[in-house]
Amino acid sequence: MSAEPVRRWEPFAAAVAALVVITVAVFRLPESFVAMLERNALLQGSAAGWAYRLLAVAAVGQAAYVGFVVLRPERVAVALARQPSPPAHILVAKSLAYNAAGMAALTLVYGIAAFAVTGLRAGFWLFVVIESAQLGWYYRLTGTVVEWLRFQPEPDTPSSGDGAPRPYCPPLARGLLGASTRPGA
């Protein structure tokens, strides 16, 4: 296992595969089934239109929030501060990719919900386009965060030669005891 964090592409490939499979499945549904679903939809007329718009706005809002707020190096710095061990850089990079791909997959859930509630299959395309853009954008952002992680210093884990951590020494006492008791020396 390398000590360098790497950008993970596997979660994004799985999300793209799921998007393709579900999109093909939705558009391969028989027209008679779609017509029946539209006739017996939970919401009809203008209520269906408003529900569709609301779900589309929620999908775009969620995409923007994750892209502009969540997938930022500042947020990752908070996660690293909680667990400053050396493999944390690698674990954060890995979980960031899985979380980003999972959050993008929520858009597909919004699209399926819009189709199920309104029966409007043609509106499903909007959610496919939004998720495709999200996956590309989030992949780029995770690469940016991984590059930032590579330039972060390794956390200091001072220890004696036997692997046990050194006992705490207050800063004033460190100066009196000499340089050999300083952390990292």
Secondary structure, 3 states (H helix, E strand, C coil): CCCCCCCCCHHHHHHHHHHHHHHHHHHCCCHHHHHHHHHCCCCCHHHHHHHHHHHHHHHHHHHHHHHHHHCCHHHHHHHHHHCCCCCHHHHHHHHHHHHHHHHHHHHHHHHHHHHHHHCCCCCHHHHHHHHHHHHHHHHHHHHHHHHHHHCCCCCCCCECCCCCECCCCCHHHHHHHCHHHCCCC
